[in-house]
Amino acid sequence: MKRLVLPLILLAAPAYAATFTPPKGCTAYLTVQSRGCLVSHFYTCEADTKGDQWRADYDAEGPFFLSKIDRDTQWIESYDLTPGTKEVLDPKPRDAASFSDLLALGLDTFDFALSKDNGEHTIIRGFDKLTGQSATIDGVTLKQTEYEYTQTDDKGTVLRHSKGNEYISEEWRSFFSGHSEWELEDGTWAPSDTPPVKFITPGKPGFASTIPLFECDGQMSSLVLPHSVAKFLGGS
């Protein structure tokens, strides 16, 4: 099988080392250490469209997710390393995600479809809204957002429903997780709290480290399509 081979070369053996190395022709520009035993590496590649960016997520066991967004934070493609699937944005979304609209209008709605290489096809509808609040984390000022979205199959069955708050960076044109809730099958809500703790740029101690630092005692991060991956998640 050929899926996952090309973009995940960086997540093979060398990526399990203590230092993250992006693929040839790519440049890492940010490492984010978050709560929930998660560390993410952000990078851009010369061969991509201007404004595109990648994020590689690691937990205590190594890399588990890779995603790519465009300048408006549309989910272009992503790779779940367990069990190993690729997901891409379908052409001509009904209502494309727009980071620019969110900044300019304070609200962005979205309605688009995703297809996996295992045949799964889903539709995601929801919104991001600026709350008017901001937070400074590790010296970086971020704007807070409120969001809600549902992910359904082609028959309209709800597969995921999430709501909560996130943070955005205008400089990096990225979303970062905050406090979220996920609706379970019994109608109850499960909390998820994985905000960023440290932003590390090239030349600073800890940049490119693949070892997560926070809340790793008996706790592993898990991929349940967090909204930061929706936006990146993209992302964190």
PyRosetta script that sets phi, psi and omega in degrees:
from pyrosetta import init, pose_from_sequence

init()
pose = pose_from_sequence("MKRLVLPLILLAAPAYAATFTPPKGCTAYLTVQSRGCLVSHFYTCEADTKGDQWRADYDAEGPFFLSKIDRDTQWIESYDLTPGTKEVLDPKPRDAASFSDLLALGLDTFDFALSKDNGEHTIIRGFDKLTGQSATIDGVTLKQTEYEYTQTDDKGTVLRHSKGNEYISEEWRSFFSGHSEWELEDGTWAPSDTPPVKFITPGKPGFASTIPLFECDGQMSSLVLPHSVAKFLGGS")
pose.set_psi(1, 143.2)
pose.set_omega(1, -175.3)
pose.set_phi(2, -101.0)
pose.set_psi(2, -10.8)
pose.set_omega(2, -175.5)
pose.set_phi(3, -63.1)
pose.set_psi(3, 147.6)
pose.set_omega(3, 177.1)
pose.set_phi(4, 73.8)
pose.set_psi(4, -6.6)
pose.set_omega(4, -171.0)
pose.set_phi(5, -67.0)
pose.set_psi(5, -56.3)
pose.set_omega(5, -170.1)
pose.set_phi(6, -64.8)
pose.set_psi(6, -58.5)
pose.set_omega(6, -174.5)
pose.set_phi(7, -73.0)
pose.set_psi(7, -14.4)
pose.set_omega(7, -175.7)
pose.set_phi(8, -100.7)
pose.set_psi(8, 13.0)
pose.set_omega(8, 174.6)
pose.set_phi(9, -56.3)
pose.set_psi(9, -37.7)
pose.set_omega(9, -178.6)
pose.set_phi(10, -68.3)
pose.set_psi(10, -17.8)
pose.set_omega(10, -178.2)
pose.set_phi(11, -98.0)
pose.set_psi(11, 9.1)
pose.set_omega(11, 175.3)
pose.set_phi(12, -79.4)
pose.set_psi(12, -154.4)
pose.set_omega(12, -171.1)
pose.set_phi(13, -48.8)
pose.set_psi(13, -47.9)
pose.set_omega(13, -177.1)
pose.set_phi(14, -60.3)
pose.set_psi(14, -28.1)
pose.set_omega(14, -176.1)
pose.set_phi(15, -71.6)
pose.set_psi(15, -16.5)
pose.set_omega(15, 177.9)
pose.set_phi(16, -81.9)
pose.set_psi(16, -4.1)
pose.set_omega(16, 175.1)
pose.set_phi(17, -72.2)
pose.set_psi(17, 177.2)
pose.set_omega(17, -174.9)
pose.set_phi(18, -78.1)
pose.set_psi(18, -8.6)
pose.set_omega(18, -177.3)
pose.set_phi(19, -123.4)
pose.set_psi(19, 131.7)
pose.set_omega(19, 178.4)
pose.set_phi(20, -79.6)
pose.set_psi(20, 131.7)
pose.set_omega(20, 176.7)
pose.set_phi(21, -125.0)
pose.set_psi(21, 116.4)
pose.set_omega(21, -179.2)
pose.set_phi(22, -71.7)
pose.set_psi(22, 166.1)
pose.set_omega(22, 178.8)
pose.set_phi(23, -62.1)
pose.set_psi(23, 163.2)
pose.set_omega(23, 177.8)
pose.set_phi(24, -59.7)
pose.set_psi(24, 136.4)
pose.set_omega(24, -178.7)
pose.set_phi(25, 86.8)
pose.set_psi(25, 4.1)
pose.set_omega(25, -178.5)
pose.set_phi(26, -120.0)
pose.set_psi(26, 154.6)
pose.set_omega(26, -177.4)
pose.set_phi(27, -131.6)
pose.set_psi(27, 123.2)
pose.set_omega(27, 175.9)
pose.set_phi(28, -79.4)
pose.set_psi(28, 138.7)
pose.set_omega(28, -178.0)
pose.set_phi(29, -128.6)
pose.set_psi(29, -7.1)
pose.set_omega(29, -177.1)
pose.set_phi(30, -159.4)
pose.set_psi(30, 136.8)
pose.set_omega(30, 169.7)
pose.set_phi(31, -117.7)
pose.set_psi(31, 132.5)
pose.set_omega(31, -179.7)
pose.set_phi(32, -122.4)
pose.set_psi(32, 119.1)
pose.set_omega(32, 173.5)
pose.set_phi(33, -94.7)
pose.set_psi(33, 124.5)
pose.set_omega(33, -176.1)
pose.set_phi(34, -121.2)
pose.set_psi(34, 165.0)
pose.set_omega(34, 170.6)
pose.set_phi(35, -65.5)
pose.set_psi(35, 164.8)
pose.set_omega(35, 179.1)
pose.set_phi(36, 80.9)
pose.set_psi(36, 21.2)
pose.set_omega(36, 176.3)
pose.set_phi(37, 60.3)
pose.set_psi(37, 54.2)
pose.set_omega(37, -176.5)
pose.set_phi(38, -135.6)
pose.set_psi(38, 133.9)
pose.set_omega(38, 171.2)
pose.set_phi(39, -131.4)
pose.set_psi(39, 135.6)
pose.set_omega(39, -175.6)
pose.set_phi(40, -125.5)
pose.set_psi(40, 143.8)
pose.set_omega(40, -180.0)
pose.set_phi(41, -121.0)
pose.set_psi(41, 128.2)
pose.set_omega(41, -176.6)
pose.set_phi(42, -107.3)
pose.set_psi(42, 135.9)
pose.set_omega(42, -179.0)
pose.set_phi(43, -153.8)
pose.set_psi(43, 160.4)
pose.set_omega(43, 177.1)
pose.set_phi(44, -121.9)
pose.set_psi(44, 157.3)
pose.set_omega(44, -177.6)
pose.set_phi(45, -127.7)
pose.set_psi(45, 138.9)
pose.set_omega(45, -177.1)
pose.set_phi(46, -59.8)
pose.set_psi(46, -32.7)
pose.set_omega(46, -175.5)
pose.set_phi(47, -78.2)
pose.set_psi(47, -12.5)
pose.set_omega(47, -176.7)
pose.set_phi(48, -83.3)
pose.set_psi(48, 165.7)
pose.set_omega(48, 172.1)
pose.set_phi(49, -64.1)
pose.set_psi(49, 142.3)
pose.set_omega(49, -179.8)
pose.set_phi(50, -56.9)
pose.set_psi(50, 132.1)
pose.set_omega(50, -179.2)
pose.set_phi(51, 99.3)
pose.set_psi(51, -17.2)
pose.set_omega(51, 176.1)
pose.set_phi(52, -69.4)
pose.set_psi(52, 147.7)
pose.set_omega(52, 176.7)
pose.set_phi(53, -149.4)
pose.set_psi(53, 153.2)
pose.set_omega(53, -178.0)
pose.set_phi(54, -114.8)
pose.set_psi(54, 155.2)
pose.set_omega(54, 172.9)
pose.set_phi(55, -138.3)
pose.set_psi(55, 131.8)
pose.set_omega(55, 176.0)
pose.set_phi(56, -114.2)
pose.set_psi(56, 125.2)
pose.set_omega(56, -177.2)
pose.set_phi(57, -104.5)
pose.set_psi(57, 137.3)
pose.set_omega(57, 178.1)
pose.set_phi(58, -127.3)
pose.set_psi(58, 142.5)
pose.set_omega(58, 166.5)
pose.set_phi(59, -115.6)
pose.set_psi(59, -163.0)
pose.set_omega(59, -175.6)
pose.set_phi(60, -66.6)
pose.set_psi(60, -17.9)
pose.set_omega(60, -179.5)
pose.set_phi(61, -97.9)
pose.set_psi(61, -3.8)
pose.set_omega(61, -179.7)
pose.set_phi(62, 122.0)
pose.set_psi(62, -163.2)
pose.set_omega(62, -176.7)
pose.set_phi(63, -71.7)
pose.set_psi(63, 140.7)
pose.set_omega(63, 178.7)
pose.set_phi(64, -136.1)
pose.set_psi(64, -11.3)
pose.set_omega(64, -177.6)
pose.set_phi(65, -154.9)
pose.set_psi(65, 142.6)
pose.set_omega(65, 178.5)
pose.set_phi(66, -137.6)
pose.set_psi(66, 135.1)
pose.set_omega(66, -177.4)
pose.set_phi(67, -145.7)
pose.set_psi(67, 156.5)
pose.set_omega(67, -179.4)
pose.set_phi(68, -132.2)
pose.set_psi(68, 132.6)
pose.set_omega(68, 174.8)
pose.set_phi(69, -124.7)
pose.set_psi(69, 163.6)
pose.set_omega(69, 175.0)
pose.set_phi(70, -98.2)
pose.set_psi(70, -171.5)
pose.set_omega(70, -174.8)
pose.set_phi(71, -61.9)
pose.set_psi(71, -27.1)
pose.set_omega(71, 179.3)
pose.set_phi(72, -98.3)
pose.set_psi(72, 16.5)
pose.set_omega(72, 176.5)
pose.set_phi(73, 65.2)
pose.set_psi(73, 24.2)
pose.set_omega(73, 171.7)
pose.set_phi(74, -68.3)
pose.set_psi(74, 143.2)
pose.set_omega(74, 178.3)
pose.set_phi(75, -76.5)
pose.set_psi(75, 99.8)
pose.set_omega(75, -177.3)
pose.set_phi(76, -79.5)
pose.set_psi(76, -50.4)
pose.set_omega(76, 177.0)
pose.set_phi(77, -160.3)
pose.set_psi(77, 153.9)
pose.set_omega(77, 177.9)
pose.set_phi(78, -149.6)
pose.set_psi(78, 159.5)
pose.set_omega(78, -176.3)
pose.set_phi(79, -134.3)
pose.set_psi(79, 117.6)
pose.set_omega(79, 174.2)
pose.set_phi(80, -94.5)
pose.set_psi(80, 115.6)
pose.set_omega(80, -173.6)
pose.set_phi(81, -77.3)
pose.set_psi(81, -10.9)
pose.set_omega(81, 175.5)
pose.set_phi(82, -132.9)
pose.set_psi(82, 102.6)
pose.set_omega(82, 18.5)
pose.set_phi(83, -92.0)
pose.set_psi(83, -3.6)
pose.set_omega(83, -179.5)
pose.set_phi(84, 110.7)
pose.set_psi(84, 75.1)
pose.set_omega(84, -179.8)
pose.set_phi(85, -133.4)
pose.set_psi(85, 151.5)
pose.set_omega(85, 175.7)
pose.set_phi(86, -109.0)
pose.set_psi(86, 139.1)
pose.set_omega(86, 178.6)
pose.set_phi(87, -129.7)
pose.set_psi(87, 135.7)
pose.set_omega(87, -177.8)
pose.set_phi(88, -130.0)
pose.set_psi(88, 155.6)
pose.set_omega(88, 176.4)
pose.set_phi(89, -75.0)
pose.set_psi(89, 129.8)
pose.set_omega(89, 175.9)
pose.set_phi(90, -69.7)
pose.set_psi(90, 148.7)
pose.set_omega(90, 178.5)
pose.set_phi(91, -64.0)
pose.set_psi(91, 155.2)
pose.set_omega(91, 172.7)
pose.set_phi(92, 53.3)
pose.set_psi(92, 62.2)
pose.set_omega(92, 177.7)
pose.set_phi(93, -61.9)
pose.set_psi(93, 148.7)
pose.set_omega(93, 179.0)
pose.set_phi(94, -62.1)
pose.set_psi(94, -41.4)
pose.set_omega(94, -179.5)
pose.set_phi(95, -146.1)
pose.set_psi(95, 94.7)
pose.set_omega(95, -174.8)
pose.set_phi(96, -67.1)
pose.set_psi(96, 142.5)
pose.set_omega(96, 173.1)
pose.set_phi(97, -62.3)
pose.set_psi(97, 139.8)
pose.set_omega(97, -176.3)
pose.set_phi(98, -141.8)
pose.set_psi(98, 105.4)
pose.set_omega(98, 174.8)
pose.set_phi(99, -62.9)
pose.set_psi(99, -34.9)
pose.set_omega(99, 179.5)
pose.set_phi(100, -62.9)
pose.set_psi(100, -43.3)
pose.set_omega(100, 177.9)
pose.set_phi(101, -64.6)
pose.set_psi(101, -39.6)
pose.set_omega(101, 179.2)
pose.set_phi(102, -59.6)
pose.set_psi(102, -44.3)
pose.set_omega(102, 179.8)
pose.set_phi(103, -69.0)
pose.set_psi(103, -41.2)
pose.set_omega(103, -174.7)
pose.set_phi(104, -78.2)
pose.set_psi(104, -37.9)
pose.set_omega(104, -172.1)
pose.set_phi(105, -108.4)
pose.set_psi(105, -16.5)
pose.set_omega(105, -177.0)
pose.set_phi(106, 83.7)
pose.set_psi(106, -1.6)
pose.set_omega(106, -179.0)
pose.set_phi(107, -149.8)
pose.set_psi(107, 137.3)
pose.set_omega(107, 173.6)
pose.set_phi(108, -138.0)
pose.set_psi(108, 123.6)
pose.set_omega(108, 173.9)
pose.set_phi(109, -98.6)
pose.set_psi(109, 158.0)
pose.set_omega(109, 179.3)
pose.set_phi(110, -148.2)
pose.set_psi(110, 150.4)
pose.set_omega(110, -179.6)
pose.set_phi(111, -156.0)
pose.set_psi(111, 101.3)
pose.set_omega(111, -175.3)
pose.set_phi(112, -147.5)
pose.set_psi(112, 169.3)
pose.set_omega(112, -176.6)
pose.set_phi(113, -120.8)
pose.set_psi(113, 150.9)
pose.set_omega(113, 178.7)
pose.set_phi(114, -126.8)
pose.set_psi(114, 144.3)
pose.set_omega(114, 178.2)
pose.set_phi(115, -126.9)
pose.set_psi(115, 134.4)
pose.set_omega(115, 176.8)
pose.set_phi(116, -100.1)
pose.set_psi(116, 158.0)
pose.set_omega(116, 179.4)
pose.set_phi(117, -76.6)
pose.set_psi(117, -0.3)
pose.set_omega(117, 173.7)
pose.set_phi(118, -97.5)
pose.set_psi(118, 7.0)
pose.set_omega(118, 177.0)
pose.set_phi(119, 99.1)
pose.set_psi(119, -11.0)
pose.set_omega(119, -180.0)
pose.set_phi(120, -70.6)
pose.set_psi(120, 142.2)
pose.set_omega(120, 179.7)
pose.set_phi(121, -137.3)
pose.set_psi(121, 126.5)
pose.set_omega(121, -178.0)
pose.set_phi(122, -134.4)
pose.set_psi(122, 161.9)
pose.set_omega(122, -179.5)
pose.set_phi(123, -122.4)
pose.set_psi(123, 135.4)
pose.set_omega(123, -178.7)
pose.set_phi(124, -120.6)
pose.set_psi(124, 126.6)
pose.set_omega(124, -179.9)
pose.set_phi(125, -131.8)
pose.set_psi(125, 139.0)
pose.set_omega(125, 178.6)
pose.set_phi(126, 172.8)
pose.set_psi(126, -159.2)
pose.set_omega(126, -178.1)
pose.set_phi(127, -150.8)
pose.set_psi(127, 157.3)
pose.set_omega(127, 166.4)
pose.set_phi(128, -122.6)
pose.set_psi(128, 139.6)
pose.set_omega(128, -178.1)
pose.set_phi(129, -141.2)
pose.set_psi(129, 134.7)
pose.set_omega(129, 174.7)
pose.set_phi(130, -71.9)
pose.set_psi(130, 136.1)
pose.set_omega(130, 179.5)
pose.set_phi(131, -89.4)
pose.set_psi(131, -13.9)
pose.set_omega(131, -174.6)
pose.set_phi(132, 89.6)
pose.set_psi(132, -5.2)
pose.set_omega(132, 179.0)
pose.set_phi(133, -99.6)
pose.set_psi(133, 156.1)
pose.set_omega(133, 175.9)
pose.set_phi(134, -136.6)
pose.set_psi(134, 164.2)
pose.set_omega(134, 179.2)
pose.set_phi(135, -142.4)
pose.set_psi(135, 146.5)
pose.set_omega(135, 174.6)
pose.set_phi(136, -110.1)
pose.set_psi(136, 116.3)
pose.set_omega(136, -178.4)
pose.set_phi(137, -120.3)
pose.set_psi(137, 119.8)
pose.set_omega(137, -179.6)
pose.set_phi(138, 53.0)
pose.set_psi(138, 39.8)
pose.set_omega(138, 177.5)
pose.set_phi(139, 82.0)
pose.set_psi(139, 0.6)
pose.set_omega(139, -179.4)
pose.set_phi(140, -106.2)
pose.set_psi(140, 125.1)
pose.set_omega(140, 179.2)
pose.set_phi(141, -87.7)
pose.set_psi(141, 126.3)
pose.set_omega(141, -177.1)
pose.set_phi(142, -125.4)
pose.set_psi(142, 149.1)
pose.set_omega(142, 173.7)
pose.set_phi(143, -92.0)
pose.set_psi(143, 140.9)
pose.set_omega(143, 179.1)
pose.set_phi(144, -89.5)
pose.set_psi(144, 142.0)
pose.set_omega(144, 175.7)
pose.set_phi(145, -121.4)
pose.set_psi(145, 160.4)
pose.set_omega(145, 167.9)
pose.set_phi(146, -114.0)
pose.set_psi(146, 142.3)
pose.set_omega(146, 180.0)
pose.set_phi(147, -143.7)
pose.set_psi(147, 160.8)
pose.set_omega(147, 168.1)
pose.set_phi(148, -155.6)
pose.set_psi(148, 140.5)
pose.set_omega(148, 175.8)
pose.set_phi(149, -153.4)
pose.set_psi(149, 156.8)
pose.set_omega(149, 172.2)
pose.set_phi(150, -124.1)
pose.set_psi(150, 146.0)
pose.set_omega(150, 174.6)
pose.set_phi(151, -119.7)
pose.set_psi(151, 122.6)
pose.set_omega(151, -176.4)
pose.set_phi(152, -124.0)
pose.set_psi(152, 162.2)
pose.set_omega(152, 171.6)
pose.set_phi(153, -86.8)
pose.set_psi(153, -176.3)
pose.set_omega(153, -176.0)
pose.set_phi(154, -66.5)
pose.set_psi(154, -18.7)
pose.set_omega(154, 179.5)
pose.set_phi(155, -91.2)
pose.set_psi(155, -2.2)
pose.set_omega(155, 179.5)
pose.set_phi(156, 92.5)
pose.set_psi(156, 2.0)
pose.set_omega(156, 177.6)
pose.set_phi(157, -69.4)
pose.set_psi(157, 128.0)
pose.set_omega(157, -179.0)
pose.set_phi(158, -74.7)
pose.set_psi(158, 121.8)
pose.set_omega(158, 178.4)
pose.set_phi(159, -97.0)
pose.set_psi(159, -36.5)
pose.set_omega(159, 178.5)
pose.set_phi(160, -146.3)
pose.set_psi(160, 143.0)
pose.set_omega(160, 176.4)
pose.set_phi(161, -141.3)
pose.set_psi(161, 122.2)
pose.set_omega(161, -175.9)
pose.set_phi(162, -138.9)
pose.set_psi(162, 150.4)
pose.set_omega(162, 176.1)
pose.set_phi(163, -150.0)
pose.set_psi(163, 162.1)
pose.set_omega(163, 179.0)
pose.set_phi(164, 154.4)
pose.set_psi(164, -152.4)
pose.set_omega(164, -178.9)
pose.set_phi(165, -128.5)
pose.set_psi(165, 148.1)
pose.set_omega(165, 176.0)
pose.set_phi(166, -136.9)
pose.set_psi(166, -177.5)
pose.set_omega(166, 176.2)
pose.set_phi(167, -126.2)
pose.set_psi(167, 149.8)
pose.set_omega(167, 175.3)
pose.set_phi(168, -127.9)
pose.set_psi(168, 149.9)
pose.set_omega(168, 173.9)
pose.set_phi(169, -114.3)
pose.set_psi(169, 120.6)
pose.set_omega(169, 176.3)
pose.set_phi(170, -67.2)
pose.set_psi(170, -38.8)
pose.set_omega(170, -177.8)
pose.set_phi(171, -62.8)
pose.set_psi(171, -46.8)
pose.set_omega(171, -177.0)
pose.set_phi(172, -92.7)
pose.set_psi(172, -5.6)
pose.set_omega(172, -178.3)
pose.set_phi(173, 47.6)
pose.set_psi(173, 55.8)
pose.set_omega(173, -176.7)
pose.set_phi(174, -140.4)
pose.set_psi(174, 156.1)
pose.set_omega(174, 171.6)
pose.set_phi(175, -99.7)
pose.set_psi(175, 146.1)
pose.set_omega(175, 173.6)
pose.set_phi(176, -129.6)
pose.set_psi(176, 142.7)
pose.set_omega(176, -175.8)
pose.set_phi(177, -62.1)
pose.set_psi(177, 155.5)
pose.set_omega(177, 172.6)
pose.set_phi(178, -136.2)
pose.set_psi(178, -133.1)
pose.set_omega(178, 176.2)
pose.set_phi(179, -95.1)
pose.set_psi(179, 123.7)
pose.set_omega(179, -178.4)
pose.set_phi(180, -127.5)
pose.set_psi(180, 162.2)
pose.set_omega(180, 173.9)
pose.set_phi(181, -131.6)
pose.set_psi(181, 141.4)
pose.set_omega(181, -179.4)
pose.set_phi(182, -120.7)
pose.set_psi(182, 127.0)
pose.set_omega(182, -179.6)
pose.set_phi(183, -76.6)
pose.set_psi(183, 128.7)
pose.set_omega(183, -180.0)
pose.set_phi(184, -91.9)
pose.set_psi(184, 170.8)
pose.set_omega(184, -176.3)
pose.set_phi(185, -61.0)
pose.set_psi(185, -29.4)
pose.set_omega(185, -179.1)
pose.set_phi(186, -86.9)
pose.set_psi(186, 5.7)
pose.set_omega(186, 177.8)
pose.set_phi(187, 90.8)
pose.set_psi(187, -7.3)
pose.set_omega(187, 176.4)
pose.set_phi(188, -82.7)
pose.set_psi(188, 168.6)
pose.set_omega(188, -176.7)
pose.set_phi(189, -118.0)
pose.set_psi(189, 135.5)
pose.set_omega(189, 178.3)
pose.set_phi(190, -105.2)
pose.set_psi(190, 129.0)
pose.set_omega(190, -178.7)
pose.set_phi(191, -81.0)
pose.set_psi(191, 153.3)
pose.set_omega(191, 173.5)
pose.set_phi(192, -141.6)
pose.set_psi(192, 126.7)
pose.set_omega(192, -175.2)
pose.set_phi(193, -133.8)
pose.set_psi(193, 93.7)
pose.set_omega(193, -177.0)
pose.set_phi(194, -130.6)
pose.set_psi(194, 54.4)
pose.set_omega(194, 179.7)
pose.set_phi(195, -71.0)
pose.set_psi(195, 160.1)
pose.set_omega(195, 176.3)
pose.set_phi(196, -67.7)
pose.set_psi(196, 149.2)
pose.set_omega(196, 178.0)
pose.set_phi(197, -117.0)
pose.set_psi(197, -41.8)
pose.set_omega(197, -178.9)
pose.set_phi(198, -133.7)
pose.set_psi(198, 133.5)
pose.set_omega(198, 172.5)
pose.set_phi(199, -108.0)
pose.set_psi(199, 120.5)
pose.set_omega(199, -173.2)
pose.set_phi(200, -122.7)
pose.set_psi(200, 120.8)
pose.set_omega(200, -179.7)
pose.set_phi(201, -101.7)
pose.set_psi(201, 164.5)
pose.set_omega(201, -177.1)
pose.set_phi(202, -52.1)
pose.set_psi(202, 137.7)
pose.set_omega(202, 179.0)
pose.set_phi(203, 93.3)
pose.set_psi(203, -12.8)
pose.set_omega(203, -179.9)
pose.set_phi(204, -95.9)
pose.set_psi(204, 150.4)
pose.set_omega(204, 179.3)
pose.set_phi(205, -56.9)
pose.set_psi(205, 132.3)
pose.set_omega(205, 178.8)
pose.set_phi(206, 95.7)
pose.set_psi(206, -8.7)
pose.set_omega(206, 178.1)
pose.set_phi(207, -64.6)
pose.set_psi(207, 134.7)
pose.set_omega(207, 178.1)
pose.set_phi(208, 72.7)
pose.set_psi(208, 7.2)
pose.set_omega(208, 176.2)
pose.set_phi(209, -70.5)
pose.set_psi(209, 136.2)
pose.set_omega(209, 178.6)
pose.set_phi(210, -96.8)
pose.set_psi(210, 7.9)
pose.set_omega(210, -177.5)
pose.set_phi(211, -98.2)
pose.set_psi(211, 111.8)
pose.set_omega(211, 177.0)
pose.set_phi(212, -66.2)
pose.set_psi(212, 147.4)
pose.set_omega(212, -171.5)
pose.set_phi(213, -110.7)
pose.set_psi(213, -23.6)
pose.set_omega(213, -167.7)
pose.set_phi(214, -116.8)
pose.set_psi(214, 131.5)
pose.set_omega(214, 175.1)
pose.set_phi(215, 60.8)
pose.set_psi(215, 44.1)
pose.set_omega(215, 179.5)
pose.set_phi(216, -98.8)
pose.set_psi(216, -1.0)
pose.set_omega(216, -179.4)
pose.set_phi(217, -72.7)
pose.set_psi(217, 101.3)
pose.set_omega(217, 178.6)
pose.set_phi(218, 68.8)
pose.set_psi(218, 14.5)
pose.set_omega(218, -176.4)
pose.set_phi(219, -129.2)
pose.set_psi(219, 132.2)
pose.set_omega(219, 178.6)
pose.set_phi(220, -118.5)
pose.set_psi(220, 142.2)
pose.set_omega(220, 174.4)
pose.set_phi(221, -73.8)
pose.set_psi(221, 151.9)
pose.set_omega(221, 179.6)
pose.set_phi(222, -135.4)
pose.set_psi(222, 151.0)
pose.set_omega(222, -179.7)
pose.set_phi(223, -99.3)
pose.set_psi(223, 110.2)
pose.set_omega(223, 176.4)
pose.set_phi(224, -124.1)
pose.set_psi(224, 39.0)
pose.set_omega(224, -174.5)
pose.set_phi(225, 54.9)
pose.set_psi(225, 59.1)
pose.set_omega(225, 175.8)
pose.set_phi(226, -60.6)
pose.set_psi(226, 152.9)
pose.set_omega(226, -173.2)
pose.set_phi(227, -65.7)
pose.set_psi(227, -27.9)
pose.set_omega(227, 176.7)
pose.set_phi(228, -63.8)
pose.set_psi(228, -27.6)
pose.set_omega(228, 173.3)
pose.set_phi(229, -80.2)
pose.set_psi(229, -27.1)
pose.set_omega(229, 174.5)
pose.set_phi(230, -64.1)
pose.set_psi(230, -36.6)
pose.set_omega(230, 178.9)
pose.set_phi(231, -91.5)
pose.set_psi(231, -9.7)
pose.set_omega(231, -178.1)
pose.set_phi(232, -140.7)
pose.set_psi(232, -18.0)
pose.set_omega(232, -149.6)
pose.set_phi(233, -147.4)
pose.set_psi(233, -6.1)
pose.set_omega(233, 123.3)
pose.set_phi(234, 151.3)
pose.set_psi(235, 168.5)
pose.set_omega(235, -139.7)
pose.set_phi(236, -28.0)
pose.dump_pdb("model.pdb")
